[in-house]
Amino acid sequence: MSVFPVRRNGKSMKICHILTITLITLLSGIVTFVFSGFEATANKRGPVNVPSRREFNINNITTTDSFPYPDSNYLNDNSYHEYVITQDNTFKHGYAEVKACARRFPEAIIIGIQKCGTTALAEFLGIHPQLAVKKEQTYFFSSNYSLGLDWYLHQMPCSHGNAITIERTPQYYYMKHVPGRISEMDRGMKLILIVCDPVQRTVSNFAMAKYRNREHINSRFEEEAFTFKNDHDIRVNENNLYVDKSRYAKYLQQWLDAFPRNQIHVVNGDAFSINPVQELRKIETFLNIDPYIKPFHFERTPVSGFYCLRSKSRRLRCLPRTKGRAHPVVKQEYLSKLKQYFAEQNELFFRLLRIEGFIW
Ligand SMILES: Nc1ncnc2c1ncn2[C@@H]1O[C@H](COP(=O)(O)OS(=O)(=O)O)[C@@H](OP(=O)(O)O)[C@H]1O
């Protein structure tokens, strides 16, 4: 049979047959070429073993039984199955791609200090591809400890490959049970401590409390941070919580007792707020990850004077307005009294940590 109209003539039938055979050879060549192309693509991705598509609700996954792979909290790049957490919070098991994603316990924790820039630090570290940062505070080692390690693991972000997970709960610095609990979970935990001028920290803490606690909306900073016996006897109120939290040395020893000094990295919070990259570089070195974060990732906004992240669309991603809020105006004489009060504590803090270059 031929695909061409047949003429009952010997010569033309011969031509038709030749053309038919040529066409069939050509078509089979094209088909072979296309299929061999697919095979080459598949081979590049490694052995293709396409599993049936399944969906999991990530909220139901526990550390031990529901992941489709044993020990899948430690999935590595050799896995060629794709795990994607989608926007509707489902966990999809796709096919043939090097994109393992799983929750991991943190290898580093930002332990404090409150009001010294912990939120900005977590946010900025979050752009590093080798880090998976839990930005919301978990309070696990302080108030949520009874919820257990499974709960803690589920708070962690999904991370790819060998990314390091980091969590941030600045309250930890002050809690006496916390260093021991962290060390019990992981003796090798790296601790990041961002510190700042204790006088400014006290004022910042007061500003936050005033904002949150509307009852004290009319109280003045001086009334809370000082005791007034008479005009000549004005002292720093040692019982005031915000003052106490700025006595950094008081809470340091509990950390030095639980961790070797080289596992604690101190970030200069004042330097960080005016030049984030320099301090972030030092953290990259401490965590042993690539130097990825560059000045072009940030832009200072004239609105608050703080740095924000540049997004791909060149729009700025700034911290919420609860960060970088206005401070009450405090007379210089009170600020000087506070500075004097903290001086001894500061010296002890610097000495214990063997750090220098701080101007407070
Ligand atoms: N980039 C950027 N944007 C906004 N704010 C910045 C930034 N860098 C540092 N800071 C300083 O961070 C202070 C808040 O510190 P924390 O995030 O540690 O506060 S908290 O403990 O989580 O409440 C915040 O304190 P306040 O100014 O009192 O709000 C800032 O001084």
The ligand as an SDF file (V2000), in Angstrom:
LIG
                    3D

 31 33  0  0  0  0  0  0  0  0999 V2000
   17.1450   47.4030   60.5400 N   0  0  0  0  0  0  0  0  0  0  0  0
   16.4940   47.6460   61.6800 C   0  0  0  0  0  0  0  0  0  0  0  0
   15.1770   47.9670   61.6780 N   0  0  0  0  0  0  0  0  0  0  0  0
   14.5360   48.2320   62.8380 C   0  0  0  0  0  0  0  0  0  0  0  0
   15.1120   48.1670   64.0640 N   0  0  0  0  0  0  0  0  0  0  0  0
   16.4290   47.8480   64.1100 C   0  0  0  0  0  0  0  0  0  0  0  0
   17.1620   47.5730   62.9300 C   0  0  0  0  0  0  0  0  0  0  0  0
   18.4380   47.2900   63.2940 N   0  0  0  0  0  0  0  0  0  0  0  0
   18.5000   47.3930   64.6140 C   0  0  0  0  0  0  0  0  0  0  0  0
   17.2900   47.7290   65.1240 N   0  0  0  0  0  0  0  0  0  0  0  0
   17.0230   47.8900   66.5510 C   0  0  0  0  0  0  0  0  0  0  0  0
   16.3570   46.7260   66.9920 O   0  0  0  0  0  0  0  0  0  0  0  0
   15.6240   47.1170   68.1530 C   0  0  0  0  0  0  0  0  0  0  0  0
   14.6230   46.0290   68.5020 C   0  0  0  0  0  0  0  0  0  0  0  0
   15.3870   44.9590   68.9980 O   0  0  0  0  0  0  0  0  0  0  0  0
   14.8370   43.4780   69.0400 P   0  0  0  0  0  0  0  0  0  0  0  0
   14.3940   43.1030   67.6940 O   0  0  0  0  0  0  0  0  0  0  0  0
   15.8870   42.6470   69.6590 O   0  0  0  0  0  0  0  0  0  0  0  0
   13.5940   43.6430   70.0020 O   0  0  0  0  0  0  0  0  0  0  0  0
   12.7940   42.4530   70.7090 S   0  0  0  0  0  0  0  0  0  0  0  0
   13.5840   41.9980   71.8450 O   0  0  0  0  0  0  0  0  0  0  0  0
   12.5380   41.3980   69.7240 O   0  0  0  0  0  0  0  0  0  0  0  0
   11.5310   43.1140   71.1530 O   0  0  0  0  0  0  0  0  0  0  0  0
   15.0260   48.4250   67.7690 C   0  0  0  0  0  0  0  0  0  0  0  0
   14.7560   49.1260   68.9700 O   0  0  0  0  0  0  0  0  0  0  0  0
   13.7290   50.3530   69.0430 P   0  0  0  0  0  0  0  0  0  0  0  0
   14.3980   51.4330   68.2340 O   0  0  0  0  0  0  0  0  0  0  0  0
   13.6160   50.7270   70.4680 O   0  0  0  0  0  0  0  0  0  0  0  0
   12.4360   49.8910   68.4570 O   0  0  0  0  0  0  0  0  0  0  0  0
   16.1180   49.0690   66.9270 C   0  0  0  0  0  0  0  0  0  0  0  0
   16.9010   49.9390   67.6900 O   0  0  0  0  0  0  0  0  0  0  0  0
  1  2  1  0
  2  3  1  0
  2  7  2  0
  3  4  2  0
  4  5  1  0
  5  6  2  0
  6  7  1  0
  6 10  1  0
  7  8  1  0
  8  9  2  0
  9 10  1  0
 10 11  1  0
 11 12  1  0
 11 30  1  0
 12 13  1  0
 13 14  1  0
 13 24  1  0
 14 15  1  0
 15 16  1  0
 16 17  2  0
 16 18  1  0
 16 19  1  0
 19 20  1  0
 20 21  2  0
 20 22  2  0
 20 23  1  0
 24 25  1  0
 24 30  1  0
 25 26  1  0
 26 27  2  0
 26 28  1  0
 26 29  1  0
 30 31  1  0
M  END
$$$$
